[in-house]
C-alpha cells in the first residue's frame, strides 16, 4: 500500500505544534508495518540549512494559480528511512514563518495543495491514499475530484485529519474561486461555501473519502454545536465516515530511561529516586527552595484560553497562598497569561517559576522532575503533553474533554486503578478541588502515589497502536490489505 502525507509542517524540518510531531512520527511507523508512506510539504525558508544541503533536486513544473502560472520546484530527501518531497516556490514559502496572514496563507496553501497532485507523475509516485492534514491541505480532495478525468488519478483515495477544528482556512469566496480556478459548481453551500465565504477545511471534509480526528471523544464532540465550530451539521452527515484515532508519541524522543536532557535517568522500578534527583536539580536551576517533599506541579503549554488558563488565573492566588505545592510554567502565548505568570513568579518566588519561552530541553526536565502535570483544557482534540507526562511518571490533572478523556484513566481510590486525576465541568472550583484531591494522595498516601506513577509509565501510547488503526482505515477505503512483516527469528 502506498500512502502520501500532505502536510504544512513535519518535524524535524518545521514544527509549530502537534501536527508537526504527528507527521514526523506516523509515516515512519507505517513504513515499519509494510506501508510505503511518504511525506510532501512546502520548502519553507525556515527549514534548517543542514536539511536543505542534503536534498536532491528532481525537476520543476508550472502550475496555474489565480491569474498566473507559478513555478513549482520539486526536491527529495531521504531521512530516517522515509522519503520526503519538498515543494519549492519562493513567492509563497520565503517568509520567516510557515504561516503569515490568512489571505496569503489561503492562496499559498491552495497552490501547495494543487502542487501535491500535479507533481505526482513527475516524481513517479502514484499513492493509493493521500492523507491530508488540517485546512492547509483541505483543497487536495477537491482538486482530486477535478483531476479524475486523468487515468493516473482515478483510483486515488483521500483522507483528511482534523487536528484542530477551530482553524478552517476561511476567506472571501471570490478570492478562493480565483485562486483555485475551478468551476462555480464547487462553491455551493453543500460544498465550499460557508456563510458567504469559502472554507478550505469544509471542502476537504466534503470530498475526502474519510474524515478523521485525533481522539474518539473529540470525534464525538465536534458533531455537536458547542464544539463543532459551525461545521457540526456536516460532521453529523458524515458520521459514518468519521474516525477518531488517538495520536501517539515517539518513545525514542520521550523516555526517562534514555533521556539525555535530565539529571538522572530512571525506570518504573526506580521512579522514586529518579524523580527525587530530577526534582532537586530543577529546583536548584530555577531558584526554587530545594524541598524534596513539596509537591511539584508542571505546566508545559501554549498560554491560551483553549488550554484552560482562564481557570488557572482565577485560582492561582488561592493555590499559591495555600503553599501546598510548587509550580513550574514553561510556554509562550497570550500576553495576559505571560504577564500573569511573570507577576506571580515575582510575588511568590518560592512557589512559582515562570519560564516564558520555548525550550525543548527545559520541557524534558519539567516532565522528569514534576510530580503532577496540570492541563485543564476547555477543549483538546488529542493533546500530547499528558501522554508525555505519563511516560515520565508525572500524574496528569486534566479536564475530561477530547483526547484528555480518552488517554487519562482517573485514579480510583477503592481499587487503586488509574494514573491521573480528572474533573468534568469547565469550572475553576472543580479544577482546584481536583488539584487538592491529588495533593491529598501525594501527601497522605505516598506508596499509592508511587504505584500510580508506575501505572502511568506502563500505559502504551506509542505510535504502534495508532498506526494499526490507520492501516485499517486505509484498507477500508482501498480494499488493499497490508501483510504484516515477518520478524527475523
C-alpha positions in Angstrom: 0.0 0.0 0.0 1.3 3.5 -0.9 0.3 6.5 1.2 1.3 10.1 0.7 1.0 12.5 3.7 0.3 16.1 2.6 1.1 18.5 5.4 2.1 22.1 6.1 4.6 21.0 8.8 6.6 18.0 9.8 9.2 17.6 12.5 12.2 17.9 12.4 12.0 20.2 9.4 9.3 22.6 10.5 7.0 22.4 13.5 4.7 24.9 15.3 2.5 22.4 17.2 1.2 18.8 17.4 0.7 18.4 13.7 4.5 18.6 13.2 5.0 15.8 15.7 2.3 13.6 14.2 3.6 13.7 10.6 7.2 13.5 11.9 6.4 10.1 13.5 3.4 8.3 12.0 4.8 7.7 8.4 8.0 6.2 9.8 5.9 3.8 12.0 3.7 2.9 8.9 6.9 2.1 6.9 7.9 -0.4 9.6 4.5 -2.0 9.1 5.0 -2.6 5.3 3.3 0.6 4.1 5.2 2.7 1.6 4.4 6.0 3.4 6.0 9.2 2.1 5.5 12.9 3.0 5.2 16.1 0.9 5.5 19.6 2.4 6.5 23.1 1.4 10.2 24.1 1.2 10.0 26.9 3.7 12.8 29.4 4.1 12.8 28.5 7.8 13.8 24.8 7.2 17.3 24.4 8.7 20.1 24.6 6.1 21.5 21.3 7.1 18.5 19.5 5.7 18.4 21.7 2.5 22.1 20.7 1.9 21.0 17.0 1.8 18.1 17.5 -0.6 18.2 16.3 -4.2 16.6 18.4 -6.9 14.2 16.3 -9.1 12.5 18.7 -11.6 10.2 21.6 -11.9 6.8 22.2 -13.4 4.5 25.2 -13.7 1.1 25.4 -12.0 -2.0 27.5 -12.9 -2.9 29.5 -9.8 -5.0 32.6 -9.7 -4.3 34.6 -12.9 -0.8 33.3 -13.5 1.5 30.3 -13.8 3.6 29.6 -10.8 7.0 27.9 -10.7 6.9 24.6 -8.7 10.3 23.1 -7.9 10.5 19.5 -6.5 13.1 18.4 -4.1 13.6 15.0 -2.4 15.2 13.9 0.9 15.6 10.5 2.4 15.7 10.9 6.2 15.3 8.2 8.9 14.3 5.6 6.3 11.4 7.8 5.0 11.1 9.8 1.7 10.2 13.4 1.9 9.3 15.7 -1.0 9.5 19.5 -0.8 7.6 21.9 -3.0 9.7 25.0 -3.8 8.3 28.4 -4.6 9.9 31.5 -3.1 6.9 33.7 -3.7 4.9 31.7 -1.3 7.3 30.0 1.0 10.1 32.5 1.6 8.6 34.1 4.7 10.3 33.9 8.1 7.5 31.8 9.5 5.4 28.9 8.0 2.2 30.9 8.5 1.9 34.7 7.8 -1.6 36.1 7.5 -4.8 34.4 6.4 -5.4 35.7 2.9 -1.9 35.0 1.7 -1.9 31.7 3.6 -5.1 30.6 1.8 -3.6 31.3 -1.6 -0.2 29.7 -0.9 -1.8 26.5 0.5 -4.2 26.4 -2.4 -1.0 26.5 -4.6 0.6 23.8 -2.4 -2.5 21.6 -2.5 -2.6 21.7 -6.3 1.1 21.1 -6.4 0.7 17.9 -4.3 -1.4 16.3 -7.0 0.4 17.9 -10.0 3.9 16.7 -9.2 3.0 13.0 -8.7 3.5 11.9 -12.4 6.9 13.8 -12.3 8.1 12.1 -9.2 6.8 8.7 -10.3 4.7 8.0 -7.2 1.1 7.0 -7.5 -0.3 6.7 -4.0 -3.4 4.7 -3.1 -4.2 7.2 -0.4 -3.4 10.9 0.0 -3.6 11.7 3.7 -4.3 15.4 4.2 -3.9 17.3 7.4 -5.9 20.3 8.5 -7.2 23.2 6.4 -3.9 23.8 4.7 -4.4 20.7 2.6 -8.2 20.8 2.5 -8.2 21.7 -1.2 -6.4 18.4 -2.1 -9.6 16.2 -2.1 -11.4 19.0 -4.0 -8.7 19.2 -6.7 -8.6 15.4 -6.8 -12.2 15.4 -7.9 -11.3 17.7 -10.8 -8.4 15.5 -11.8 -10.5 12.3 -12.1 -10.5 12.5 -15.9 -6.9 11.6 -15.9 -6.4 7.8 -15.5 -3.4 8.4 -13.3 -5.7 9.8 -10.6 -8.8 7.7 -11.0 -8.2 5.2 -8.2 -6.6 7.5 -5.6 -8.5 7.9 -2.3 -8.2 10.7 0.2 -8.4 11.1 4.0 -8.3 14.3 5.9 -7.4 14.5 9.5 -8.7 17.4 11.7 -6.0 18.3 14.3 -8.0 21.3 15.5 -11.4 22.3 14.1 -11.0 25.9 15.2 -8.7 26.6 12.3 -10.5 26.3 9.0 -8.9 28.4 6.2 -12.0 30.6 5.7 -11.6 33.5 3.3 -13.5 35.6 0.8 -15.2 33.3 -1.7 -14.2 35.3 -4.7 -10.6 35.2 -3.7 -10.6 31.5 -3.2 -12.5 31.0 -6.5 -9.9 33.0 -8.4 -7.0 31.1 -6.7 -8.4 27.6 -7.2 -9.6 28.3 -10.8 -12.3 25.6 -10.7 -16.0 25.6 -11.6 -18.6 27.5 -9.6 -20.2 24.1 -9.1 -17.8 23.6 -6.1 -18.9 26.8 -4.4 -22.4 26.0 -3.2 -23.5 25.7 0.4 -23.1 21.9 0.4 -19.5 22.2 -0.8 -17.0 25.0 -0.1 -19.4 27.9 0.5 -19.6 28.8 4.2 -21.7 31.8 5.4 -20.9 33.7 2.2 -17.2 32.9 2.4 -15.3 29.9 1.3 -13.9 27.3 3.7 -11.0 25.1 2.7 -11.3 22.7 5.5 -15.0 22.2 4.7 -14.2 21.4 1.1 -11.7 18.8 2.2 -14.3 17.3 4.6 -16.9 17.1 1.9 -14.7 15.5 -0.8 -12.4 13.2 1.3 -13.4 9.5 1.4 -12.8 9.5 5.2 -12.5 12.2 7.9 -10.5 11.5 11.0 -9.7 13.4 14.1 -7.2 12.7 16.8 -9.3 11.1 19.5 -12.6 9.2 19.9 -14.1 11.7 22.2 -13.2 14.7 20.1 -14.7 12.9 17.1 -18.0 12.8 19.0 -17.7 16.3 20.5 -17.3 18.0 17.1 -20.7 16.7 15.9 -22.3 19.0 18.5 -22.9 22.7 18.1 -20.7 23.6 21.1 -17.6 22.0 19.7 -18.5 21.9 16.0 -17.3 25.5 15.1 -20.1 25.8 12.6 -19.4 22.5 10.9 -21.2 20.2 13.2 -24.1 19.5 10.7 -21.7 18.4 8.0 -19.8 16.2 10.5 -23.1 14.7 11.6 -23.9 14.0 8.0 -20.5 12.3 7.6 -20.7 10.5 10.9 -20.3 7.0 9.3 -17.1 8.2 7.7 -15.7 9.9 10.8 -13.0 8.1 12.7 -11.3 9.1 15.9 -7.7 7.8 16.3 -5.6 9.0 19.3 -2.1 10.3 18.5 0.9 8.5 19.8 4.3 9.8 20.9 7.8 8.7 20.0 9.3 6.8 22.9 12.6 7.4 21.3 12.3 11.1 22.0 10.3 10.8 25.2 11.7 8.2 27.5 13.1 8.7 31.1 15.2 5.6 30.7 17.3 7.2 27.9 16.7 10.9 28.1 20.0 12.9 27.8 18.4 16.2 29.0 17.6 15.1 32.5 19.7 14.9 35.7 19.1 11.2 36.3 17.6 8.5 34.1 15.0 6.2 35.7 12.7 3.2 35.1 9.3 2.4 36.7 11.2 0.5 39.3 13.5 3.4 40.2 10.9 6.2 39.6 11.0 7.3 43.3 14.8 8.0 43.4 14.8 9.2 39.8 12.1 11.8 40.5 13.9 13.0 43.6 17.1 13.6 41.8 15.5 15.4 38.9 13.3 17.5 41.2 16.3 18.7 43.3 18.2 19.6 40.1 15.3 21.5 38.6 14.6 23.4 41.9 18.3 24.4 42.0 18.3 25.5 38.3 15.1 27.6 38.7 15.9 29.1 42.1 13.1 27.4 43.9 13.7 26.2 47.5 15.1 22.7 47.4 12.4 20.7 49.1 12.1 17.0 48.2 8.8 16.7 50.0 6.9 19.6 48.3 4.6 18.5 45.5 5.9 20.0 42.2 3.2 20.7 39.5 4.4 21.3 35.9 2.7 23.2 33.1 4.2 23.0 29.6 1.8 24.6 27.1 0.8 27.4 24.8 -0.6 30.1 27.1 -4.1 30.4 25.6 -7.7 30.3 26.7 -8.1 26.9 24.9 -5.7 25.4 27.4 -7.7 26.5 30.4 -5.6 29.3 31.6 -8.6 31.4 32.5 -9.4 28.8 35.1 -5.8 28.8 36.4 -5.7 32.6 36.5 -8.9 32.6 38.7 -7.4 30.2 41.3 -3.7 30.9 41.1 -3.7 33.3 44.1 -5.5 30.8 46.3 -3.2 28.0 45.1 -0.1 30.0 45.9 -1.4 31.2 49.3 -2.2 27.6 50.2 1.5 26.8 49.9 0.8 23.1 49.3 2.9 22.9 46.1 5.5 24.5 43.9 4.5 25.3 40.3 6.8 25.4 37.2 5.4 27.0 34.0 7.0 26.8 30.6 5.4 28.3 27.5 4.5 31.4 25.5 1.2 32.7 24.2 -1.3 35.4 25.0 0.2 38.4 26.7 -2.2 38.4 29.6 -1.1 35.0 30.6 2.6 35.6 30.1 2.3 38.6 32.3 0.2 36.7 34.9 2.9 34.1 35.4 5.6 36.7 35.4 3.8 38.6 38.2 3.2 35.5 40.3 6.8 34.4 40.0 7.8 37.8 41.3 5.1 37.8 44.1 5.7 34.1 45.1 9.3 33.4 44.1 9.5 30.4 46.5 6.4 28.8 45.0 6.2 29.6 41.2 8.8 29.7 38.5 7.7 31.1 35.1 9.8 30.3 32.0 8.1 32.4 29.3 9.9 30.9 26.4 10.1 27.7 24.3 12.8 25.2 25.4 12.8 21.6 24.4 15.5 20.8 26.9 13.6 22.5 29.8 10.4 20.7 28.8 12.2 17.3 29.3 13.4 18.5 32.7 10.0 19.5 33.8 8.3 16.2 32.8 11.0 14.3 34.6 11.1 16.4 37.8 7.4 17.1 38.5 5.1 15.0 40.5 1.9 16.2 38.7 1.1 17.9 35.4 -1.8 20.4 35.1 -3.8 20.6 31.8 -7.4 21.9 32.4 -8.2 22.5 28.7 -11.5 24.0 27.5 -11.2 21.6 24.5 -8.4 19.3 23.5 -8.5 17.4 20.2 -5.8 15.0 21.4 -3.1 16.5 23.5 0.4 15.2 23.7 1.6 16.7 26.9 -0.5 14.5 29.2 0.8 11.4 27.3 4.4 12.5 27.7 3.9 13.3 31.3 2.6 9.8 32.0 5.6 8.2 30.4 7.7 10.1 32.9 5.6 9.0 35.9 4.2 12.5 36.2 0.5 12.2 37.0 -1.8 14.4 34.8 -4.5 16.6 36.3 -6.9 17.2 33.4 -10.4 18.2 32.4 -12.5 15.4 30.8 -12.6 16.6 27.2 -11.4 15.2 23.9 -8.1 13.3 24.0 -7.6 14.1 27.7 -10.7 12.0 28.5 -9.5 9.2 26.2 -6.0 8.9 27.5 -6.0 9.7 31.2 -7.6 7.0 33.3 -8.6 8.7 36.6 -7.4 7.3 39.9 -10.0 5.0 41.7 -9.3 5.2 45.4 -11.1 1.9 46.1 -9.4 -0.3 43.5 -6.1 1.6 43.1 -6.6 1.6 39.3 -5.8 4.6 37.1 -2.9 7.0 36.6 -4.2 10.5 36.8 -6.9 12.9 38.2 -9.7 14.5 36.2 -12.8 16.8 36.6 -15.8 17.0 34.3 -17.1 20.6 34.1 -15.2 23.7 32.9 -15.2 25.2 36.3 -12.4 26.7 38.3 -13.6 25.3 41.6 -13.8 21.8 40.2 -10.3 22.2 38.9 -9.0 23.4 42.3 -10.8 20.5 44.0 -9.2 18.1 41.7 -5.7 19.5 42.4 -6.5 19.2 46.2 -7.5 15.6 45.7 -4.2 14.9 44.0 -2.4 16.7 46.9 -4.2 14.6 49.4 -3.0 11.3 47.8 0.5 12.8 47.4 1.0 13.9 51.0 -1.1 11.2 52.8 -0.5 8.0 50.8 2.9 8.2 49.2 3.2 4.5 48.4 -0.1 4.7 46.4 1.3 7.8 44.6 4.4 5.9 43.5 2.3 3.0 42.4 0.2 5.3 40.3 3.3 6.8 38.7 4.4 3.2 37.7 1.0 2.5 36.3 1.2 5.8 34.2 4.6 4.8 32.9 3.2 1.4 31.8 0.4 2.9 29.7 1.1 2.4 26.0 0.6 5.4 23.8 3.2 4.6 21.2 2.6 5.1 17.5 2.4 1.4 17.0 -1.2 1.1 18.2 -2.4 4.2 16.3 -0.6 3.1 13.1 -2.5 -0.2 13.0 -5.8 1.8 13.2 -4.7 4.0 10.3 -3.8 0.9 8.2 -7.3 -0.5 8.9 -8.8 2.9 7.7 -6.7 2.9 4.5 -7.7 -0.8 3.8 -11.4 0.2 4.3 -11.3 2.7 1.5 -8.9 1.0 -0.9 -9.7 -2.7 -0.4 -5.9 -3.3 -0.1 -4.8 -5.5 2.8 -1.4 -4.9 4.3 0.5 -8.0 5.3 2.5 -7.7 8.5 6.2 -8.0 8.1 7.6 -11.3 9.3 10.1 -10.8 12.1 13.5 -12.4 11.7 13.9 -15.2 14.1 
